[in-house]
Amino acid sequence: MEQLFNIDFKKISSSSEKEALKRKKNFELFLKTGLPNKKDESWKFSDLNFIINKNFNQITNNDDFKFDKKIEFVNDFDHNHIILINGVLKSCDIKFEEKGKVTIESLNSLESFSNQSSNNLHNLNQALSLGGFNLEIQKDYKCKKPVIIYNYFTSNLDNKIINNSNQIKLNQNSGLILIEYNISEKCKFLKNTFEKINLSEGSELKTFIIQKTNSNGFFYKNISGTQDYNSSYQNFLFSSGLKFNKIDIDLDLEKENASCYILAGLILGREEHQEINTRINHMAPNCKSYQKIKNVLESDSKGVYQGKIFVKDIAQKTDAYQLSKALILDDKAEFNAKPELEIYADDVKCSHGSTSGSIDEDAIHYLMTRGIELPMARKLLINGFINEIFENIPEEKLKTFLEKNIKEQVNGI
């Protein structure tokens, strides 16, 4: 493991000697266990140790990056923006919001970020993190426009590792739409991100993860958080185009009437591997969670969905739904699903399911008899399969932008 990671701590700025020592200690803890492998139940379908050793001979760190590209801003709708370069906050512009209602600050010190994850990648993150951002919305303020995070990765990242940590806090009765828009060059690198979310009473957060360009990057993101009374969290995942991507989501619905929605529409191509792993913890009565994960798999791609719904004994009147569907376009493609329910309350409504199969030949035949050629017929059915995810997005301009993004991916098949 030490031969794989060639880390120079002199290249990492620390706010104090105490922090520098803490970084080295966390790295030593990481080396003792190493990268997750299939012996860990949550990594049984995505053996990261095997995948990284297969694709990297040596991984180094370097915060000396050159930002030499002009970022093309989305012009489909008005929005505020945050620019991250290799995970580090470079600039932000919250021009559509009232002054003082939205706070965005650089997360430079590890002392200000805490995460209780037992995941060994957290030790790696705490050792090497270059920063990230703190985002806070003030009480009783609902953002007028979405915030797009332009998450840009530079062209000199081959065989490098990037670690960052983010915190998002919505105070009472506040609201935010947050879009993570990933843009990367054709570099082979490792990205390790931990994100903490805190939703206060009556707050509403919608997040979207979108990949603008194909990437040879290997991405891991851990999202954990808590939800208070009557809060709402919605996460839409459209992260197609990555060589490897795993997203872990672990949320505690701590107070009554909290709701959580996880929806994904992924199109996986040649030698691409993506996993979504969720754990939704119903800790209070009258909470709702809804998960729908859709994968389209071509060539030798691999998709994974592991989802667990936990219901505490006091969490009566829980309403939890979980479904994964895979559309497999090639015999070499693979989809693995592991849905779980762990229920200790007796007055609940919980269900889960998983289906996978190929394109309906009868539907293909129907379209072809009406003059549509086979390639276009396939694309129409694939688009229809994914588009169901958009039914939960009421913002028309944002929905149109996302549908256009997905249509471009479908046309690339």
C-alpha positions as CSV (number, residue, x, y, z in Angstrom):
1,M,0.0,0.0,0.0
2,E,2.9,2.4,0.8
3,Q,4.4,1.7,-2.6
4,L,1.1,2.6,-4.3
5,F,0.7,5.9,-2.4
6,N,3.7,8.1,-2.7
7,I,2.6,11.0,-0.5
8,D,4.6,14.2,0.2
9,F,3.1,16.0,3.2
10,K,5.3,19.0,2.4
11,K,2.9,19.7,-0.5
12,I,-0.1,20.0,1.9
13,S,-0.6,23.3,3.8
14,S,-1.7,22.9,7.4
15,S,-3.1,25.7,9.6
16,S,-1.0,24.4,12.6
17,E,1.6,21.9,13.7
18,K,-1.3,20.0,15.4
19,E,-3.1,19.7,12.2
20,A,0.0,18.5,10.3
21,L,0.5,15.8,12.9
22,K,-3.1,14.8,12.7
23,R,-2.9,14.4,9.0
24,K,0.1,12.1,9.3
25,K,-1.7,10.1,11.9
26,N,-4.7,9.7,9.8
27,F,-2.6,8.5,6.9
28,E,-0.9,5.9,9.1
29,L,-4.4,4.7,10.1
30,F,-5.4,4.5,6.5
31,L,-2.3,2.4,5.6
32,K,-3.1,-0.1,8.3
33,T,-6.4,-1.1,6.6
34,G,-5.8,0.1,3.1
35,L,-8.4,0.6,0.4
36,P,-11.8,-1.1,0.8
37,N,-12.1,-4.5,-0.8
38,K,-14.8,-7.1,-1.4
39,K,-14.4,-8.5,2.1
40,D,-16.3,-5.4,3.2
41,E,-20.0,-6.1,2.5
42,S,-20.6,-2.6,1.2
43,W,-17.8,-3.0,-1.3
44,K,-18.5,-6.6,-2.4
45,F,-19.5,-5.5,-5.9
46,S,-16.9,-2.7,-6.2
47,D,-13.6,-4.0,-4.9
48,L,-11.8,-0.6,-4.8
49,N,-8.4,-2.1,-3.8
50,F,-8.4,-4.4,-6.9
51,I,-9.7,-1.6,-9.2
52,I,-7.1,1.0,-8.1
53,N,-4.2,-1.4,-8.2
54,K,-5.3,-2.6,-11.7
55,N,-5.3,1.0,-13.0
56,F,-2.6,2.8,-11.1
57,N,1.1,1.9,-10.5
58,Q,1.7,4.8,-8.2
59,I,-0.5,7.6,-6.8
60,T,0.9,10.9,-5.8
61,N,-0.4,14.2,-4.4
62,N,0.2,17.7,-5.7
63,D,-1.7,21.0,-5.1
64,D,0.4,22.8,-7.6
65,F,-2.1,22.9,-10.4
66,K,-2.5,25.2,-13.4
67,F,-6.0,26.6,-14.1
68,D,-5.7,27.4,-17.8
69,K,-9.2,26.9,-19.1
70,K,-12.1,29.3,-19.4
71,I,-15.2,27.7,-17.9
72,E,-18.3,27.9,-20.1
73,F,-21.2,28.8,-17.9
74,V,-24.6,27.2,-18.4
75,N,-26.8,29.7,-20.2
76,D,-30.1,27.7,-20.1
77,F,-31.3,29.4,-16.9
78,D,-30.3,32.1,-14.5
79,H,-28.2,30.8,-11.6
80,N,-25.6,31.7,-8.9
81,H,-22.3,29.8,-9.1
82,I,-19.4,28.4,-7.2
83,I,-16.2,27.4,-8.9
84,L,-14.1,24.6,-7.5
85,I,-10.7,23.8,-9.0
86,N,-9.6,20.2,-8.1
87,G,-12.0,20.4,-5.2
88,V,-10.7,23.7,-3.8
89,L,-12.9,26.8,-3.7
90,K,-11.7,29.4,-6.2
91,S,-14.5,31.8,-6.4
92,C,-18.3,32.3,-6.1
93,D,-21.0,34.7,-7.3
94,I,-24.3,34.8,-5.5
95,K,-25.6,37.7,-7.4
96,F,-29.3,36.7,-7.5
97,E,-29.7,36.5,-3.7
98,E,-30.2,39.0,-0.9
99,K,-26.9,40.0,0.8
100,G,-26.0,38.0,3.9
101,K,-28.6,35.3,3.3
102,V,-26.2,32.8,1.6
103,T,-22.7,32.3,3.1
104,I,-20.0,30.4,1.1
105,E,-16.6,30.0,2.7
106,S,-13.5,28.0,2.0
107,L,-13.1,25.0,4.2
108,N,-9.4,25.1,4.8
109,S,-8.9,23.5,8.2
110,L,-9.7,19.9,9.1
111,E,-10.6,21.1,12.6
112,S,-13.9,22.5,11.2
113,F,-15.0,19.3,9.6
114,S,-16.1,16.2,11.5
115,N,-17.5,13.0,10.1
116,Q,-18.3,9.9,12.2
117,S,-17.9,7.5,9.3
118,S,-16.0,4.3,10.0
119,N,-15.0,4.2,6.3
120,N,-11.3,4.0,6.0
121,L,-11.4,6.4,3.0
122,H,-12.4,9.0,5.6
123,N,-8.9,8.6,7.2
124,L,-7.4,9.1,3.8
125,N,-9.5,12.2,3.2
126,Q,-8.6,13.7,6.6
127,A,-4.9,13.1,5.9
128,L,-4.8,14.7,2.4
129,S,-7.8,17.0,2.1
130,L,-7.0,20.3,0.3
131,G,-10.2,22.0,1.5
132,G,-13.6,22.4,0.0
133,F,-16.5,24.7,1.0
134,N,-18.9,25.6,3.8
135,L,-22.3,26.6,2.4
136,E,-25.0,27.9,4.7
137,I,-28.5,29.3,4.0
138,Q,-30.0,31.6,6.7
139,K,-33.3,31.1,8.5
140,D,-36.5,31.8,6.6
141,Y,-34.7,32.4,3.3
142,K,-35.4,30.4,0.1
143,C,-32.9,31.0,-2.7
144,K,-34.4,32.7,-5.7
145,K,-32.2,30.9,-8.2
146,P,-30.2,27.6,-8.2
147,V,-26.5,27.5,-7.3
148,I,-24.3,25.6,-9.8
149,I,-21.0,24.2,-8.6
150,Y,-18.6,24.2,-11.5
151,N,-16.4,21.3,-10.4
152,Y,-13.4,21.6,-12.7
153,F,-10.5,19.2,-12.9
154,T,-7.2,20.4,-14.5
155,S,-5.2,18.7,-17.2
156,N,-2.2,17.8,-15.0
157,L,-3.9,15.3,-12.7
158,D,-2.6,12.0,-14.2
159,N,-1.9,9.5,-11.3
160,K,-2.8,12.1,-8.7
161,I,-5.2,11.9,-5.8
162,I,-7.6,14.8,-4.8
163,N,-9.3,14.9,-1.4
164,N,-11.8,17.5,-0.3
165,S,-14.6,17.9,2.3
166,N,-17.8,20.0,2.0
167,Q,-20.4,21.1,4.5
168,I,-24.0,22.2,3.6
169,K,-26.3,23.7,6.2
170,L,-29.9,24.9,5.7
171,N,-31.4,26.7,8.7
172,Q,-35.0,26.7,9.6
173,N,-37.5,27.1,6.7
174,S,-34.8,27.8,4.1
175,G,-34.5,26.4,0.6
176,L,-31.8,25.7,-2.0
177,I,-31.4,24.0,-5.4
178,L,-27.7,22.9,-5.7
179,I,-26.3,21.5,-9.0
180,E,-22.9,19.9,-9.0
181,Y,-21.6,20.2,-12.6
182,N,-18.4,18.1,-13.2
183,I,-16.0,19.1,-15.9
184,S,-12.7,17.2,-16.4
185,E,-9.9,16.6,-18.9
186,K,-8.9,13.1,-20.1
187,C,-6.7,12.5,-17.0
188,K,-6.6,9.3,-14.9
189,F,-6.9,10.4,-11.2
190,L,-8.5,9.5,-7.9
191,K,-11.1,11.8,-6.2
192,N,-12.2,11.2,-2.6
193,T,-14.9,13.5,-1.3
194,F,-16.8,13.6,2.0
195,E,-19.9,15.8,2.4
196,K,-21.9,16.6,5.4
197,I,-25.5,17.9,5.2
198,N,-27.6,19.4,8.0
199,L,-31.2,20.2,7.3
200,S,-33.1,22.1,10.0
201,E,-36.8,22.2,10.6
202,G,-38.9,23.0,7.5
203,S,-35.9,23.3,5.2
204,E,-35.8,22.0,1.6
205,L,-32.6,20.9,-0.3
206,K,-32.6,19.7,-3.9
207,T,-29.2,18.5,-5.3
208,F,-28.3,17.3,-8.7
209,I,-25.0,15.7,-9.8
210,I,-24.3,16.0,-13.5
211,Q,-21.3,15.0,-15.6
212,K,-20.7,17.4,-18.5
213,T,-17.8,15.5,-20.1
214,N,-16.6,11.9,-20.1
215,S,-13.8,11.3,-17.6
216,N,-11.1,8.8,-16.9
217,G,-11.3,9.8,-13.2
218,F,-12.0,7.3,-10.4
219,F,-14.6,9.1,-8.1
220,Y,-15.8,8.3,-4.6
221,K,-18.3,10.5,-2.7
222,N,-19.6,10.0,0.8
223,I,-22.8,12.0,1.7
224,S,-24.0,11.9,5.2
225,G,-26.5,14.0,7.0
226,T,-29.4,14.7,9.4
227,Q,-32.9,15.9,8.8
228,D,-35.1,17.8,11.3
229,Y,-38.9,18.1,11.5
230,N,-40.7,18.6,8.2
231,S,-37.5,18.9,6.2
232,S,-37.1,17.6,2.7
233,Y,-34.0,16.3,0.8
234,Q,-34.0,15.3,-2.9
235,N,-30.9,14.0,-4.6
236,F,-30.9,13.5,-8.4
237,L,-27.9,11.5,-9.8
238,F,-27.0,11.9,-13.5
239,S,-23.3,11.1,-13.2
240,S,-22.9,9.1,-16.4
241,G,-19.5,9.2,-18.2
242,L,-17.1,8.3,-15.4
243,K,-14.6,5.5,-15.5
244,F,-15.4,4.6,-11.9
245,N,-17.9,6.2,-9.5
246,K,-19.3,5.2,-6.2
247,I,-21.7,7.3,-4.1
248,D,-22.5,6.4,-0.5
249,I,-25.5,8.2,1.0
250,D,-26.3,7.8,4.7
251,L,-29.1,9.9,6.0
252,D,-30.8,10.1,9.4
253,L,-34.5,11.2,9.4
254,E,-34.4,12.3,13.0
255,K,-37.7,14.2,13.4
256,E,-41.3,13.6,12.3
257,N,-42.5,14.4,8.7
258,A,-39.0,14.4,7.3
259,S,-38.8,13.2,3.7
260,C,-35.9,11.9,1.5
261,Y,-35.9,11.2,-2.2
262,I,-33.0,9.5,-4.1
263,L,-33.4,9.3,-7.8
264,A,-30.9,8.3,-10.5
265,G,-30.7,7.9,-14.2
266,L,-27.4,6.5,-15.4
267,I,-26.1,5.4,-18.8
268,L,-23.0,3.4,-18.6
269,G,-20.6,2.8,-21.5
270,R,-17.5,0.8,-22.3
271,E,-15.4,-0.1,-19.2
272,E,-17.5,2.1,-16.9
273,H,-18.4,1.1,-13.4
274,Q,-20.8,3.0,-11.1
275,E,-22.3,2.1,-7.8
276,I,-25.0,3.8,-5.7
277,N,-25.1,2.7,-2.0
278,T,-27.8,4.2,0.2
279,R,-28.8,3.8,3.8
280,I,-31.9,5.8,4.9
281,N,-32.5,5.6,8.6
282,H,-36.0,6.3,9.8
283,M,-35.5,7.4,13.4
284,A,-38.9,9.1,14.0
285,P,-42.6,8.6,13.2
286,N,-44.4,9.7,10.0
287,C,-41.3,10.0,7.8
288,K,-41.1,9.2,4.1
289,S,-38.3,8.0,1.8
290,Y,-38.5,7.2,-1.9
291,Q,-35.7,5.7,-4.0
292,K,-35.7,4.9,-7.7
293,I,-32.5,4.0,-9.4
294,K,-32.4,3.4,-13.2
295,N,-29.4,2.1,-15.1
296,V,-28.8,1.6,-18.8
297,L,-25.8,-0.6,-19.4
298,E,-24.0,-1.2,-22.7
299,S,-20.8,-3.0,-23.7
300,D,-18.9,-4.4,-20.7
301,S,-20.1,-1.8,-18.2
302,K,-21.1,-2.6,-14.6
303,G,-23.8,-1.0,-12.5
304,V,-24.5,-1.6,-8.8
305,Y,-27.2,-0.5,-6.4
306,Q,-27.1,-1.4,-2.7
307,G,-29.9,0.2,-0.7
308,K,-30.9,-0.3,2.9
309,I,-34.0,1.1,4.7
310,F,-33.6,1.1,8.5
311,V,-36.8,1.7,10.6
312,K,-36.3,2.2,14.4
313,D,-38.9,0.8,16.8
314,I,-40.4,4.3,17.5
315,A,-40.7,5.2,13.8
316,Q,-44.3,4.2,13.3
317,K,-46.2,5.3,10.2
318,T,-43.0,5.1,8.1
319,D,-43.6,5.2,4.4
320,A,-40.5,3.8,2.5
321,Y,-40.1,2.8,-1.1
322,Q,-37.1,1.5,-3.0
323,L,-36.8,0.3,-6.6
324,S,-33.9,-0.3,-9.0
325,K,-34.3,-1.1,-12.7
326,A,-31.7,-2.0,-15.2
327,L,-31.9,-2.0,-19.0
328,I,-29.1,-4.2,-20.3
329,L,-28.0,-3.7,-23.9
330,D,-25.1,-6.1,-24.1
331,D,-24.5,-9.7,-22.9
332,K,-21.2,-8.5,-21.4
333,A,-22.8,-5.9,-19.2
334,E,-23.5,-6.6,-15.6
335,F,-25.9,-5.2,-13.0
336,N,-26.0,-6.1,-9.3
337,A,-28.7,-5.1,-6.8
338,K,-28.9,-5.7,-3.1
339,P,-32.1,-4.1,-1.6
340,E,-32.5,-4.5,2.2
341,L,-35.2,-3.7,4.8
342,E,-34.4,-3.7,8.5
343,I,-37.7,-2.9,10.4
344,Y,-38.3,-2.7,14.1
345,A,-41.7,-0.9,14.0
346,D,-45.0,-2.7,13.2
347,D,-47.1,0.1,11.7
348,V,-45.2,0.8,8.5
349,K,-45.5,0.7,4.8
350,C,-42.2,-0.4,3.3
351,S,-41.4,-2.0,-0.1
352,H,-38.4,-2.8,-2.2
353,G,-37.7,-4.4,-5.6
354,S,-35.3,-4.8,-8.4
355,T,-35.7,-5.7,-12.1
356,S,-33.3,-6.0,-15.0
357,G,-33.8,-7.0,-18.6
358,S,-33.2,-6.1,-22.3
359,I,-35.1,-3.8,-24.6
360,D,-38.7,-4.9,-25.3
361,E,-38.5,-6.5,-28.8
362,D,-42.3,-6.0,-29.3
363,A,-41.9,-2.3,-28.7
364,I,-39.0,-2.2,-31.2
365,H,-41.1,-4.0,-33.7
366,Y,-44.0,-1.6,-33.1
367,L,-41.8,1.5,-33.8
368,M,-40.2,0.0,-36.8
369,T,-43.6,-0.8,-38.4
370,R,-44.3,2.9,-38.2
371,G,-41.2,3.8,-40.2
372,I,-38.7,4.4,-37.4
373,E,-35.3,2.7,-38.1
374,L,-33.8,0.3,-35.5
375,P,-31.1,2.6,-34.1
376,M,-33.6,5.4,-33.5
377,A,-36.2,3.0,-32.1
378,R,-33.7,1.8,-29.5
379,K,-32.8,5.4,-28.5
380,L,-36.4,6.4,-28.1
381,L,-37.0,3.5,-25.8
382,I,-33.9,4.2,-23.8
383,N,-34.8,7.8,-23.5
384,G,-38.3,6.9,-22.3
385,F,-36.8,4.5,-19.7
386,I,-34.6,7.2,-18.2
387,N,-37.1,10.1,-18.6
388,E,-39.3,8.8,-15.8
389,I,-36.8,10.2,-13.3
390,F,-37.7,13.8,-14.5
391,E,-41.3,13.5,-13.4
392,N,-40.2,14.6,-9.9
393,I,-38.6,17.9,-11.1
394,P,-41.2,20.8,-11.3
395,E,-38.7,23.5,-12.4
396,E,-39.3,23.6,-16.1
397,K,-36.0,25.2,-17.3
398,L,-33.9,23.0,-15.1
399,K,-35.9,19.9,-16.3
400,T,-35.4,20.9,-20.0
401,F,-31.6,21.3,-19.4
402,L,-31.4,17.9,-17.7
403,E,-33.4,16.2,-20.4
404,K,-31.1,17.7,-23.1
405,N,-28.1,16.4,-21.2
406,I,-29.5,12.9,-21.0
407,K,-30.6,13.0,-24.7
408,E,-27.0,13.8,-25.7
409,Q,-25.8,10.7,-23.7
410,V,-28.4,8.5,-25.3
411,N,-27.4,9.7,-28.8
412,G,-23.9,8.8,-27.9
413,I,-24.8,5.1,-27.5
